[in-house]
């Protein structure tokens, strides 16, 4: 033998290179390049599925991704629970943190370049002193045909009862020359935001496809009328400090609730609610029968009835069948 068996084994050309760290790094870069080369619309659609903070984090990936998040059509959610806890623990100043929060929202909305937005959610202790900024935020997202709008200005500190922000009628009232198309609005949550009877009427008449309406803590609502055969409204909840009259006629309504802070049951008229299955009644200082009477003709179709009795500080969830049986034997 010529010693052929001792011939040195040589791996195929490039084999060693393919297993090297440098080759793996090039493969990784190549994969990232493939994602980055996707069409702008697809990348924006992907970012629109992320939270605001997640979308902003992608700006560090590359030069192309730096401003891509500003086109998101998803949710702009502004809530700072860490700061809230700091204020509750008396380690942070509410006044200082308000300025910081407003600056944060301003920067993001000023940077946003997309033509549409699915949701704006602002949760912080803001009052009427911040009106100019909040008006600008509402105008900005209405111009982008927002679908879900939530303004939650619940006070962080007990006893902090300053003047609430009032929802601007100029953005929704035809008489005020409303320049926005509100047909995209599907859900509106207003907490510790003042809404007048007239503004509520404008909301219902100007938002034909509104399905969910929640108003909590308004000091100005007293005479409420939610009526119309063309209403798309499915869920309605009103928590008022001064409710006097409450009239509802909505053929698509599925759930309904109202909570009244003042003593004395409001005048209530409920009719034309064939789809109503869930009812919440609060502030029961008077006999329960007074509150149940407007729903008597609809009891047979209800699946859940929630009663909050402030007098005893308890919450009862009563199966409707119990009420029906008790009424038959009374």
C-alpha positions, 0 to 999 in steps of 0.5 A: 500500500502506498499509504492511501489510507493515511490520506488527510481528510479535507471537508468540502469547500466552505464547510468549516465556514458554514459552521463558524460564528461569523457565518451564523451571524450573516445568516441572522442578519440575512433573516432580519433583512428579509423581514425588513424588506417586507412591504411597508403596509405589512410591517405597519399591520404587524406593529398595529397588533402590538401595544404602544410600548412594544411598537416603540421598542422596534425603533431600535432595530434599524434605520428603517424601523426607527419611525415605522411605529409612528404609522401604527393603526392599533391602540394608543394606550396611555396609562402609568400605574407606577406613577399612580402608585407613587402618588398614592404613596405620597412619594411623587407630586400629582402636579409634576406628574401631570405635566410629565404625563401630558408631555408623553401623550403630546409627543406620541400624538405629534409623532403619529403619522398614520391616517387611522387609529383603532383606539385611544385610551388615556387613564390619568388624574386629569381635570379641566385645567388640562382641557386645552391638551385633552381637546387636542388629543380628542380632535387628533384621533377623531380626525383619524377615525378612531373606533374606541375612545376612552378617557378615564380621569378618575382622581387618584386621591380621595377628596380630590374633587376638582372641576372635571373635564367637560367633553367638547360638544364642538367636535360632535355637534352639527350645530357647532360645525362638526368637521369630523366623520364619527361613523367609525366610533364604536365604543366611548368610555368617559369616566370622571368626564362631564357630559351634559344632556345636550352633549349626550344627545349629540353623541347618540345622533352623530355616532350612528354605529356606536355600540358601547357607551359608558359614562361614569361620574358626570356631574351634569347629566340629569335628564337622559333620553336614549331613544331611536329605532336606528340606534346601534347601541348594544351596551349602555351604562350611566353612573350619574351624581344627579340623575332625575329622568332616564328614558331608554328605547333601543331595539339593539340593547343587550345590557343596561345599567345605571347608578344614581348617587342621590337619594330618591329613585329617578323617573325611569321609562324602559321600552322597546328593548327586545334583546335586553338580557342583563341589567345593573341597578345601583344606589338602592336607597328606596324599595327595590320594587321602585327600581324593578318596576320599569323592567317588569315587562322585560323580566322574563327575557333577562339572564342576569340582574345586578343590584347594588344596595348602598344602604347595606354596602353589598352587591347582589347578583340575583337569578331572574327566575327567583324574582319571577317565582317570588312575584308569582307567589306574592 
